[in-house]
Amino acid sequence: MKVMSTPYETGGRSAQKARTRDALVAAARDLVAAGLTPTVEDAAAAASISRTTAYRYFPSKRALLVAAHPEIAATSMLPANPPQDPAARLDAVVRNFSAMILDTEAQQRTMLRLSLEADAAERAALPLRQGRAIAWIAEALDGVRGDLSDQQFGQLVLSVRATIGIEAIVWLVDVAGLSRNDAVELTRWSAQALLQRATTVPPPAPSRSGRPDRPPAQGPTQSAPPPRNRDRPVPNAATRHELLGNEGSPG
């Protein structure tokens, strides 16, 4: 994703301005990797650049953090000489995508938080919402495209995307308590399970609005089950206190 330059940067001394911008971005990335969410002032101090100058490049913290997000130039997550089998191709994409996520986890978490806080217009501009993973998954599953309608294929791709990436890693690690390696293994299994299921039962079509308000009504002879929290296991006495300490974790 190419980040837009400010009017100040389009003037003279372009080489010097590029070095200043790069220094600010590098400083911000180092701070994010250390677990911080840097302001423009923080990055300026770390890069030994004045605050006034830094604000000429990044008028807000959000602009700085967008620029500091890892730039992923890859157009594919498939290896060289990729396999032909769709299951093997999908597994390769999930493994490579997961490795990239873990290598840049701090930055990915920061961008996830920004995307949750942003309004619709801001969210669409964030790197996390550029749809690159969708294209990588679709490429991996190209071999089953002819077995499904365009709509069904699109639903399959979306269902796989829902099981991988920083969103899944955050929930599996922070809420479910898995190690990162175990979280990745579970996402690999989930992706394969979805692909296998789609070969026998096509994915459900989306509602006309694309956002169903409620699940389908049950039959007249069936009673609705009582509400229950299906997101996390019932804590035992030893872990209950730890779970209460994670009330702010994404679910």
DOPA-330324 format. One record per residue: x negated, y negated, z negated of N, C-alpha, C in turn; chain; residue in three letters. Coordinates in pm, 1 decimal. Each point is the difference from the previous one (the first is absolute). Example, Ala and Ser with C-alpha at 12.3 -4.5 7.8 and 13.67 -1.06 7.14 Angstrom:
! DOPA-330324
       n_px       n_py       n_pz      ca_px      ca_py      ca_pz       c_px       c_py       c_pz   fido   zafi
    -1319.0      569.0     -780.0       89.0     -119.0        0.0      -90.0     -120.0        0.0      A    ALA
       35.0     -105.0       72.0      -82.0     -119.0       -6.0       77.0     -109.0      -73.0      A    SER
! end
This chain:
! DOPA-330324
       n_px       n_py       n_pz      ca_px      ca_py      ca_pz       c_px       c_py       c_pz   fido   zafi
      -84.3      119.3        0.0       84.3     -119.3        0.0      -87.5     -123.9        0.0      A    MET
       22.1      -89.3       90.7      -78.0     -122.6        8.6       65.7     -105.9      -87.4      A    LYS
      -77.2      -56.1      -94.5       52.0     -104.0      -87.1      -16.3     -134.9       68.9      A    VAL
      104.4      -83.1       -3.0       -1.8     -128.2       67.9      -98.8      -95.0      -67.6      A    MET
      -70.7      -78.1       80.2      -91.0      -99.7      -52.4       77.4     -126.4      -34.9      A    SER
      -52.7      -75.4      -95.8       60.8     -128.6      -33.5      -46.9     -104.6      100.8      A    THR
       72.1     -112.7       10.6      -44.2     -106.8       92.6     -142.9      -45.4      -29.4      A    PRO
      -36.8        0.3     -126.2     -135.2      -44.1      -35.9     -105.6       87.5       66.5      A    TYR
       27.0      129.5       10.5      -98.9       92.6       54.9      -16.5      -11.6      150.0      A    GLU
       98.3      -58.1       66.9       -6.0       -8.3      147.1      -80.5     -119.3       48.4      A    THR
      -49.9      -81.4      -93.3      -80.3     -115.4       38.9     -143.9       39.2       28.5      A    GLY
      -92.0      -97.4      -12.7     -140.9       26.2       28.6      -67.6       86.1     -105.0      A    GLY
     -128.4       27.2       22.6      -83.1       83.0      -87.0       64.6      136.5      -24.7      A    ARG
       45.4       61.7      105.8       74.8      124.7      -12.5      -81.8      111.3      -64.5      A    SER
     -129.8        8.7       30.9      -82.0      106.4      -56.8      -12.8      -15.7     -151.2      A    ALA
      -24.3     -121.9      -43.9      -12.3      -25.0     -143.1      132.4       27.1      -71.6      A    GLN
      109.6      -41.8       61.5      131.3       22.2      -61.0       33.1      149.2       -6.5      A    LYS
      -41.7       73.6      101.8       23.2      144.9       -2.4      -75.5       65.2     -114.5      A    ALA
     -122.4      -47.2      -26.0      -78.8       55.0     -110.8       64.6      -32.5     -134.7      A    ARG
       52.9     -119.8      -10.5       66.8      -38.6     -124.8      124.3       84.2      -22.5      A    THR
       78.0       16.5      105.0      121.0       82.6      -11.5      -35.8      143.1      -38.1      A    ARG
     -101.4       55.9       66.4      -40.6      137.3      -29.3      -46.8       14.2     -144.9      A    ASP
      -67.4     -101.8      -50.5      -47.9        4.5     -138.7      117.4        0.3      -97.6      A    ALA
      101.3      -79.6       28.8      118.0       -2.6      -85.2       75.2      132.1        3.4      A    LEU
       14.1       56.9      117.9       69.2      128.2       13.6      -77.7      110.6      -70.7      A    VAL
     -132.0        1.5       17.2      -82.8      101.6      -65.4       10.4      -11.3     -152.0      A    ALA
       -0.4     -122.7      -49.7       12.2      -20.5     -144.1      135.2       48.8      -50.2      A    ALA
      105.5      -29.6       75.1      133.5       43.7      -39.8        9.5      151.6       -0.1      A    ALA
      -58.7       64.6       99.6        3.8      146.3        4.6      -74.3       61.1     -117.3      A    ARG
     -113.1      -58.9      -37.4      -75.1       51.2     -115.2       81.5      -13.5     -128.0      A    ASP
       69.6     -111.6      -14.6       80.7      -21.7     -119.4      118.9       96.1       -5.1      A    LEU
       63.4       22.4      115.4      111.5       93.9        5.7      -48.2      141.4      -31.8      A    VAL
     -115.3       36.9       54.5      -55.0      133.4      -26.0      -31.3       19.5     -148.0      A    ALA
      -23.6     -110.5      -70.1      -26.5        6.1     -143.7      129.1        2.8      -81.7      A    ALA
      113.8        5.7       68.5      127.6        8.7      -68.8       67.2     -132.5      -27.0      A    GLY
      -49.3     -108.8       58.4       55.5     -132.5      -22.9       86.7      -43.1      117.6      A    LEU
       83.9      -99.8      -23.2       77.1      -62.7      107.2      -48.5     -144.0        9.3      A    THR
     -101.3      -25.2       79.3      -67.1     -130.5       -3.1       83.4     -113.0       57.8      A    PRO
      -18.0     -116.5      -59.0       55.2     -122.8       56.7     -102.2      -56.5       97.9      A    THR
       39.1     -105.6       69.9      -94.1      -66.5       89.9     -117.4      -55.0      -80.9      A    VAL
       29.2      -53.1     -118.9     -106.6      -52.2      -85.4      -97.9      109.5      -42.8      A    GLU
       53.3      119.1      -30.8      -85.8      112.0      -39.7      -96.3       37.1      112.4      A    ASP
       53.3       10.8      121.0      -84.3       36.7      113.6     -103.1     -108.6       28.3      A    ALA
       41.2     -124.9      -13.6      -92.8     -110.5       23.7     -115.2        3.6      -99.4      A    ALA
       31.4       25.0     -127.2     -104.6        6.0     -101.7      -94.6      116.0       26.0      A    ALA
       55.7      115.2       35.4      -83.2      116.9       24.8      -89.4      -18.2      122.2      A    ALA
       46.7      -76.4       98.4      -76.6      -22.4      122.4      -84.5     -126.9       -6.2      A    ALA
        3.0      -69.7     -114.8      -74.1     -126.7      -17.3       40.6     -102.8      104.7      A    SER
      131.0      -10.5       18.8       57.4      -95.7       94.4       96.9      -88.4      -77.9      A    ILE
        5.8     -125.7       32.1       87.5      -90.5      -74.0      146.6       36.9       21.2      A    SER
       81.5      -30.4     -100.8      142.7       28.6        9.8       63.7      -76.5      114.9      A    ARG
      -40.5     -123.7       18.5       57.3      -81.2      107.9      -26.4       64.0      135.8      A    THR
     -121.4       46.2       18.9      -33.5       66.0      125.9       77.9      129.5       16.1      A    THR
        9.8       78.6     -106.2       70.1      128.4        7.6      145.3      -18.5       40.9      A    ALA
       65.2     -103.4      -53.0      140.9      -23.1       33.4       18.8      -44.4      145.6      A    TYR
     -104.5      -46.4       64.1       11.0      -32.1      141.8       14.7      126.5       84.6      A    ARG
      -50.0      111.1      -51.4        8.5      127.9       70.7      122.4       80.7      -43.5      A    TYR
       29.9       -5.7     -129.5      109.9       79.5      -54.8       84.6      -89.0      -90.6      A    PHE
      112.3      -48.5       51.0       82.1      -93.3      -77.3       72.2       62.2     -118.6      A    PRO
        0.4      134.8       -8.4       68.9       66.7     -110.3      -69.7      131.7      -32.5      A    SER
       29.7       50.1     -117.9      -54.8      129.8      -39.5       46.8      109.7       94.1      A    LYS
      125.4       -7.0       41.7       52.9      102.5       89.7      -77.3        3.0      131.9      A    ARG
      -29.0     -117.2       55.5      -75.9       -5.4      125.3     -137.9       62.0      -17.1      A    ALA
      -62.0      -26.2     -115.0     -131.5       57.8      -26.8        7.5      152.0       -9.8      A    LEU
       98.9       50.5      -71.6        8.6      144.4      -20.4       36.9       73.3      128.1      A    LEU
       80.8      -61.9       84.2       29.1       60.6      130.0     -127.6       14.2       81.3      A    VAL
      -83.5     -104.9       -1.7     -126.1        5.7       73.7      -95.6      101.1      -59.9      A    ALA
        9.8       21.0     -132.3      -90.6       92.2      -67.8       42.0      145.3       13.0      A    ALA
      119.8       23.8       51.5       46.1      137.9       17.1      -90.7       71.8       99.1      A    HIS
      -34.2      127.2      -25.9      -89.5       71.5       92.2       52.2       -3.1      142.7      A    PRO
      -83.8      -39.3       91.3       37.8       -2.0      141.6      -19.3      139.1       57.5      A    GLU
      109.1       58.5       46.0       -5.3      134.6       55.2        7.8      -10.6      152.2      A    ILE
     -113.6       15.3       63.2       -5.6      -16.1      144.9       38.8      128.3       73.8      A    ALA
        9.3      111.8      -72.4       27.6      128.2       64.7      136.8       -2.6       67.7      A    ALA
        4.9       49.4      119.8      127.0       12.5       71.0       57.2      139.6      -13.9      A    THR
      -73.9       91.1      -62.8       44.3      137.6      -19.3      -64.9       54.9     -125.9      A    SER
       70.3       92.0      -65.9      -55.8       71.1     -114.4      -35.3      144.6       35.8      A    MET
       10.6       30.5      127.3      -38.1      133.5       45.7     -151.0        7.2       19.0      A    LEU
      -60.1      115.9      -22.9     -144.3       13.9       22.0      -31.6        7.8      149.1      A    PRO
     -125.7       -8.2       32.3      -40.9       23.4      138.9       36.1      142.7       37.9      A    ALA
       40.6       21.0      123.0       44.8      131.9       45.9      104.8       56.6      -94.8      A    ASN
      113.4      -67.1      -15.5      101.1       42.7      -96.5       64.0      132.8       39.7      A    PRO
       53.6       72.9      -98.3       69.1      125.8       31.4      129.4      -27.9       76.4      A    PRO
       51.1      101.1       63.9      124.4      -14.1       74.3      121.7       31.9      -85.4      A    GLN
      -16.6       85.4     -101.1      111.2       39.5      -85.0       50.8     -120.3      -80.8      A    ASP
      130.9      -30.0        7.9       52.1     -116.3      -71.2      -25.6        3.4     -150.5      A    PRO
       10.1      118.4      -60.7      -22.2       10.1     -144.4     -144.3      -34.9      -35.4      A    ALA
      -95.2       49.4       79.8     -141.0      -29.2      -25.5      -29.6     -147.6       25.4      A    ALA
       61.2      -56.7      102.7      -19.5     -142.5       29.0       54.5      -86.7     -113.7      A    ARG
      119.3       36.2      -47.5       59.8      -77.1     -108.2      -85.2        7.8     -126.2      A    LEU
      -50.5      117.9      -30.8      -81.7       15.4     -120.0     -128.0      -83.7       11.0      A    ASP
      -58.1       -3.8      117.8     -121.2      -80.0       18.8       29.0     -148.6      -22.9      A    ALA
      113.7      -48.1       49.9       36.1     -139.7      -18.1       25.5      -30.8     -147.1      A    VAL
       71.8       88.4      -68.6       28.7      -24.0     -141.6     -129.0       -0.7      -81.3      A    VAL
      -91.4       91.7       29.2     -126.8        4.8      -73.9      -82.8     -126.3       25.1      A    ARG
      -11.8      -40.2      125.8      -80.6     -118.1       31.9       64.0     -128.3      -53.5      A    ASN
      131.6       -9.1       11.3       71.2     -116.9      -51.0      -14.5       -8.9     -152.4      A    PHE
       13.0      113.8      -68.0      -12.5        2.1     -145.8     -141.0      -36.8      -44.0      A    SER
     -100.6       46.7       73.0     -138.9      -34.7      -33.1      -22.2     -150.1       13.6      A    ALA
       56.9      -60.4      103.6      -12.1     -144.2       17.1       69.3      -74.5     -113.3      A    MET
      116.2       46.6      -41.1       72.9      -62.9     -109.5      -82.2        5.0     -128.5      A    ILE
      -56.7      114.8      -31.9      -76.3       13.1     -123.7     -130.6      -79.6        4.9      A    LEU
      -59.0      -10.9      117.2     -123.8      -77.8       13.0       24.0     -149.1      -25.2      A    ASP
      120.5      -46.1       23.6       32.7     -142.8      -16.1      117.5      -16.2      -96.2      A    THR
        6.3       85.0     -100.6      119.8        6.6      -85.3       31.4     -132.2      -68.6      A    GLU
      -99.8      -67.8      -53.7       27.2     -124.9      -71.0       65.3     -102.8       92.4      A    ALA
      -53.4      -13.7      119.8       57.0      -94.1       95.5      140.3       42.8       43.0      A    GLN
       18.2      131.2       18.7      131.1       50.8       40.3      104.5      -27.0     -107.7      A    GLN
      -37.5       18.5     -126.2       93.7      -26.7     -109.4       37.3     -148.4       -6.6      A    ARG
      -98.2      -85.1       21.2       27.2     -143.4        0.2       98.3      -35.3      110.7      A    THR
      -21.3       54.5      120.1       88.8      -30.5      110.6      139.4       57.6      -22.2      A    MET
        7.9      115.7      -64.5      131.1       57.1      -32.9       74.6      -92.6      -95.5      A    LEU
      -69.2      -49.7     -100.6       64.1      -90.9      -94.4       48.2     -126.6       70.3      A    ARG
      -82.8      -54.1       88.9       40.8     -119.8       73.6      123.3       27.0       85.7      A    LEU
        5.2      117.0       61.4      113.1       31.3       87.5      129.2       13.4      -79.6      A    SER
      -10.2       44.6     -124.7      119.1       13.1      -83.4       47.7     -136.2      -50.2      A    LEU
      -91.5      -94.3      -13.7       34.2     -132.9      -50.4       41.1      -97.2      110.6      A    GLU
      -33.6       32.5      124.7       21.1      -94.3      109.4      145.5       -2.7       45.9      A    ALA
       38.8     -110.6       64.5      130.1       -2.3       64.3      -11.3       70.4      135.0      A    ASP
      110.6       12.5       70.2        2.1       80.0      122.6      -99.1      -49.9      103.8      A    ALA
       -7.1     -131.6       18.9      -89.7      -56.1      101.5     -146.0       24.0      -37.9      A    ALA
      -34.8      -20.9     -125.9     -137.7       21.5      -44.3      -35.9      147.2        8.1      A    GLU
       94.5       85.8      -37.3      -27.1      143.7       -2.9      -34.8       51.8      139.1      A    ARG
       68.8      -49.9      101.1      -23.4       46.7      136.9     -139.8      -33.3       48.2      A    ALA
      -61.1     -103.4      -56.7     -132.3      -42.9       44.9     -113.7       70.7      -72.0      A    ALA
       30.3       74.3     -105.4     -105.7       63.4      -77.3      -55.6      122.0       72.0      A    LEU
     -130.6       28.3      -15.4      -61.1      115.1       68.6       67.1      132.0      -33.1      A    PRO
       51.4       14.3     -125.0       62.4      125.2      -39.5      126.2       28.4       79.2      A    LEU
       58.3     -102.3       60.7      127.1       14.7       70.5      -15.3      -10.3      151.3      A    ARG
     -118.8       27.4       52.6      -22.4      -13.8      143.6       31.6      127.4       78.2      A    GLN
       36.7      109.0      -67.3       44.0      120.3       68.4     -108.9       83.6       62.3      A    GLY
     -125.3      -21.1      -41.4     -108.9       77.9       60.0       14.3      147.6      -32.3      A    ARG
       37.9       32.4     -122.7       13.0      140.3      -38.3      108.6       68.8       81.5      A    ALA
      106.4      -71.9       32.7      107.2       56.5       81.5      -55.2       46.0      135.3      A    ILE
      -83.5      -83.5       60.8      -57.4       35.6      130.4      -93.0      119.4      -13.1      A    ALA
      -77.8        7.5     -107.9      -91.3      112.2      -19.4       77.0      130.7      -18.1      A    TRP
      109.0       -5.2      -76.1       80.5      120.3      -21.8       68.2       43.2      129.4      A    ILE
       55.4      -95.9       73.6       67.2       32.2      126.2      -96.9       65.1       98.0      A    ALA
     -123.4      -49.0        3.3     -100.0       60.4       88.2      -27.6      144.0      -40.7      A    GLU
       -8.8       24.8     -129.8      -26.2      135.6      -48.4      113.0       95.4       37.8      A    ALA
      123.4      -49.1       -2.6      117.5       84.8       22.6       47.3       -0.6      145.0      A    LEU
      -80.1      -51.1       88.7       42.7      -11.6      139.3       43.9      133.5       59.1      A    ASP
      -58.7      110.6      -48.0       33.6      131.2       54.0      141.2       46.7      -29.4      A    GLY
       67.3      -59.7      -99.0      138.2       39.9      -30.3       99.8     -102.7       50.3      A    VAL
      -48.2     -104.6       65.1       89.1     -106.0       46.3      106.4       54.0       95.0      A    ARG
      -39.0       93.3       85.7       95.2       54.1       96.1      105.7       90.0      -61.1      A    GLY
      -19.0       44.0     -124.1       96.9       87.8      -66.3      105.7      -77.5      -77.0      A    ASP
      -14.7     -131.5       -9.3       91.1      -82.9      -76.9       45.7     -117.8       84.6      A    LEU
      114.9      -54.1      -35.8       41.8     -123.4       65.5      -91.5     -112.8      -47.1      A    SER
        2.7     -112.1       69.3      -82.6     -113.3      -41.2       32.3      -42.5     -142.8      A    ASP
      128.0        1.3      -32.8       42.1      -39.4     -134.6      -48.8       99.9     -104.0      A    GLN
       12.2      128.8       29.8      -46.1      102.8      -92.8     -151.2       -6.0      -18.2      A    GLN
      -71.3      -22.6      109.8     -145.8      -10.3       -9.8      -38.0     -119.5      -87.3      A    PHE
       67.1     -112.2       20.3      -28.4     -117.5      -81.4       27.0       24.0     -147.2      A    GLY
      107.2       72.7      -29.9       31.7       32.1     -139.2     -104.8       92.5      -62.2      A    GLN
      -50.5       94.1       78.6     -105.3       88.7      -49.4     -125.6      -79.6      -33.6      A    LEU
      -37.8      -89.8       88.1     -118.9      -82.8      -24.7       18.1      -82.1     -127.1      A    VAL
      117.4      -59.5      -17.9       25.6      -80.0     -119.6       -3.8       85.3     -126.3      A    LEU
       53.8      121.2        8.1        0.8       85.9     -119.0     -140.9       39.1      -40.3      A    SER
      -87.9       24.7       98.2     -139.6       30.1      -32.2      -67.4     -122.8      -60.3      A    VAL
       25.5     -117.1       58.8      -61.1     -122.6      -54.1       40.7      -24.2     -144.6      A    ARG
      121.8       39.3      -34.7       48.0      -21.6     -136.5      -74.1       84.7     -102.3      A    ALA
      -67.8      105.2       45.2      -68.1       90.5      -93.4     -149.2      -27.0      -11.1      A    THR
      -53.5      -93.4       78.7     -143.9      -23.6       -1.0      -28.3     -148.0      -19.4      A    ILE
     -126.0      -36.4      -14.4      -38.5     -139.8      -11.1      -10.9      -46.0     -144.6      A    GLY
      -26.5     -128.3      -17.3      -24.2      -54.8     -133.0      123.6       10.3      -87.8      A    ILE
      119.2      -12.0       58.8      121.3        8.9      -80.5       10.0      136.1      -68.4      A    GLU
      -24.1      107.4       77.8        6.8      134.7      -56.4     -111.8       23.1     -101.3      A    ALA
     -119.2      -48.1       31.5     -113.1       18.4      -91.9       26.9      -68.6     -133.2      A    ILE
       52.1     -122.4        3.2       29.0      -72.7     -123.3       98.8       77.9      -86.4      A    VAL
      106.8       49.8       60.1      100.1       71.1      -79.5      -56.4      131.9      -54.2      A    TRP
      -66.8       76.2       84.6      -49.3      130.6      -43.4     -108.8      -12.1     -106.7      A    LEU
      -83.9     -102.8       10.3     -108.9      -17.3      -96.8       48.7      -71.2     -125.9      A    VAL
       68.2     -113.4       17.0       36.8      -82.6     -115.2      119.1       54.6      -77.0      A    ASP
       98.6       54.1       70.3      122.3       44.8      -65.5       -1.4      149.9      -26.5      A    VAL
      -31.0       78.3      104.5        1.4      145.5      -16.6     -124.5       53.0      -70.5      A    ALA
     -105.3      -80.9       -4.8     -118.8       40.0      -73.5      -92.7       96.2       70.9      A    GLY
       11.1        9.3      133.7      -89.3       88.4       73.7     -136.5      -65.7       19.4      A    LEU
     -101.4       83.3       19.4     -128.6      -54.1       42.1       14.1      -46.2      144.8      A    SER
      -92.7      -80.8       45.1        7.3      -47.1      138.1      -13.2      114.9       99.2      A    ARG
      -87.1       94.1      -28.7      -13.7      115.3       89.3      128.8       80.0        6.7      A    ASN
       62.8       22.9     -115.6      125.4       74.9       -1.5      111.1      -78.3       69.1      A    ASP
       -1.6     -131.3      -14.0      101.0      -82.2       67.1      -12.6       13.7      151.4      A    ALA
     -122.5       -4.5       50.9      -20.5       14.8      144.1       43.4      138.1       46.7      A    VAL
      -33.1      103.3      -76.3       40.3      135.9       39.0      152.0       12.0        5.9      A    GLU
       69.6      -64.8      -93.5      145.3        6.8        1.4       58.4      -75.7      118.7      A    LEU
      -59.7     -112.0       37.6       49.2      -72.0      117.3      -23.6       80.6      127.1      A    THR
     -110.9       71.1        6.0      -25.4       85.9      116.2      106.5      109.4        9.1      A    ARG
       31.1       61.0     -112.9      101.6      105.5       -2.2      136.2      -56.1       39.4      A    TRP
       33.7     -116.8      -53.2      129.7      -61.4       30.1       14.9      -29.0      148.7      A    SER
     -106.0      -52.4       61.2        5.3      -29.8      142.8       23.0      126.0       81.8      A    ALA
      -69.2      107.7      -36.6       18.3      125.9       72.2      139.8       56.4      -21.2      A    GLN
       52.7      -12.9     -121.0      134.5       49.7      -28.1      103.7      -74.5       82.6      A    ALA
      -16.9     -129.9       14.5       92.9      -79.1       80.5       -5.7       39.6      146.7      A    LEU
     -120.8       21.2       50.9      -13.9       41.1      139.2       64.4      136.5       22.7      A    LEU
      -25.6       94.0      -90.4       59.0      134.2       14.8      151.7       -6.0       -7.0      A    GLN
       52.6      -79.5      -89.9      144.9      -12.9      -13.2       61.1      -59.2      125.3      A    ARG
      -66.3      -97.7       58.8       54.3      -67.1      118.4       11.1       93.2      119.4      A    ALA
      -79.9      106.0        3.1        6.8       94.1      112.0      123.4       88.8       -7.0      A    THR
       63.9        8.1     -118.3      121.1       81.9      -14.4      123.5      -84.7      -26.8      A    THR
      -15.9     -106.1      -78.6      111.4      -90.2      -30.5      -45.0     -142.1       31.9      A    VAL
       50.9      -61.2      105.4      -43.8     -135.4       36.5       26.1      -99.2     -112.4      A    PRO
      -80.3     -103.4       -9.6       21.5     -102.4     -102.6      136.4      -65.3       16.6      A    PRO
       60.6      -46.4     -108.9      131.3      -66.4        9.6      -10.2     -131.6       73.2      A    PRO
      105.1      -31.3       73.9        3.0     -127.4       70.6       23.4     -112.6      -99.9      A    ALA
      -60.0     -116.8       22.3       24.3     -113.1      -91.2      140.3      -53.9       17.4      A    PRO
       50.1      -68.4     -102.6      128.7      -66.2       12.5      -11.9     -111.9      101.8      A    SER
      111.6      -51.4       43.0       -1.6     -104.7      102.5      -76.0     -122.1      -47.9      A    ARG
       13.0      -32.4     -129.2      -69.6     -115.9      -53.5     -145.6       29.9      -29.1      A    SER
      -33.0      130.9       -9.5     -136.0       38.2      -35.9      -24.6       -1.3     -148.7      A    GLY
      101.4      -45.9      -79.2      -15.8       -6.0     -144.8      128.6       46.5      -66.6      A    ARG
       21.1      132.6      -11.1      122.3       48.3      -64.6        6.4      -48.1     -145.1      A    PRO
      119.1      -43.1      -41.1       16.9      -54.7     -133.7        8.7      108.1     -106.5      A    ASP
       50.3      116.6       37.0       20.0      105.7      -99.6       -5.0      135.1       69.1      A    ARG
      -24.9      108.6      -73.2       -1.3      132.5       61.5      140.2       39.4       43.8      A    PRO
       10.8       99.7       92.5      132.9       44.5       44.4       84.6       44.9     -118.2      A    PRO
      131.6      -26.5        8.7       90.2       40.8     -107.6        7.3      151.3       -7.9      A    ALA
       18.7       51.4     -121.4       11.7      143.3      -17.1      143.6       43.7       27.9      A    GLN
       17.7      129.5       24.6      131.8       54.6       27.4       92.2      -15.9     -118.9      A    GLY
      133.6       10.9       21.2       95.8      -23.7     -107.4      -10.8       99.8     -113.5      A    PRO
      -51.8      118.7       25.4       -7.0      101.7     -104.5     -131.0       -4.3      -74.6      A    THR
      -92.1      -91.5       39.2     -129.0       -7.8      -64.6       -5.6     -121.8      -90.1      A    GLN
      -56.9       14.6     -113.6      -18.9     -113.5      -89.1     -142.6      -47.7       10.9      A    SER
      -18.0     -129.9      -11.2     -134.9      -55.6       10.7      -81.9       40.0     -120.9      A    ALA
     -126.0       40.7       21.6      -85.0       37.1     -113.4      -31.9     -122.9      -83.0      A    PRO
      -25.0       19.0     -128.9      -35.6     -114.5      -83.7     -131.4      -58.6       44.5      A    PRO
      -17.4     -131.6      -16.1     -126.9      -62.5       40.7     -115.9       60.0      -77.4      A    PRO
     -111.7       14.6       67.6     -120.4       46.3      -66.6     -119.0      -57.9       72.6      A    ARG
     -106.8      -16.7      -72.9     -122.4      -54.4       57.3      -77.0      113.1       64.9      A    ASN
       -0.6        4.0      130.7      -70.1      106.2       71.3     -141.4      -38.1       37.1      A    ARG
      -38.8     -122.7      -32.4     -129.9      -49.2       45.6     -117.4       52.5      -79.8      A    ASP
       20.0       32.3     -125.1     -113.7       42.3      -80.4       38.9      113.7      -92.7      A    ARG
      -92.8       86.6      -37.1       30.8      110.0      -89.4       36.7      -50.4     -138.1      A    PRO
       79.3       81.7      -74.9       36.0      -37.0     -136.0     -125.5        2.3      -85.4      A    VAL
      -31.9     -110.8      -67.2     -124.8       -3.7      -76.4        8.0       81.6     -126.5      A    PRO
     -111.7       61.1      -36.6       -5.1       64.4     -128.9      -46.5     -101.4     -102.3      A    ASN
       -7.8       42.5     -125.6      -31.7      -94.7     -106.7     -136.7      -63.9       19.1      A    ALA
      -92.1       76.2       58.6     -136.9      -49.8       15.0      -11.8     -106.4      106.3      A    ALA
       90.3        2.7       99.5      -12.7      -93.4      111.8      102.8     -111.4       -2.5      A    THR
      102.3       10.4      -88.9      107.6      -98.8        1.2      -52.0     -140.7      -22.2      A    ARG
      -93.6      -14.6      -92.6      -53.8     -133.0      -27.9      -70.4      -58.4      122.2      A    HIS
      -73.8       84.5       75.5      -71.0      -47.1      117.8       97.6      -45.8      107.2      A    GLU
      112.6       76.4       16.1       97.0      -38.0      100.9       67.5     -131.9      -36.8      A    LEU
       26.0      -20.3     -127.9       60.8     -126.0      -41.3      -91.4     -117.3       27.0      A    LEU
     -129.5       27.3        4.8      -95.0     -106.6       29.3       -9.1      -32.6      146.0      A    GLY
       68.2       78.8       88.8       -7.2      -20.3      144.5      131.1      -52.1       58.2      A    ASN
       75.6      -78.5      -81.9      130.1      -46.0       46.1       -9.5      -81.6      127.6      A    GLU
     -114.2      -65.3       23.8      -11.3      -84.0      118.0      -46.2       73.1      123.1      A    GLY
      -24.0      132.0       -8.9      -50.0       73.8      116.2      106.3       10.5      106.0      A    SER
      -39.1       -2.6      128.9       98.4       10.2      107.5       58.9      138.9        6.5      A    PRO
      127.3       12.9       21.0       64.7      129.3        2.8       66.5       27.4      131.9      A    GLY
! end
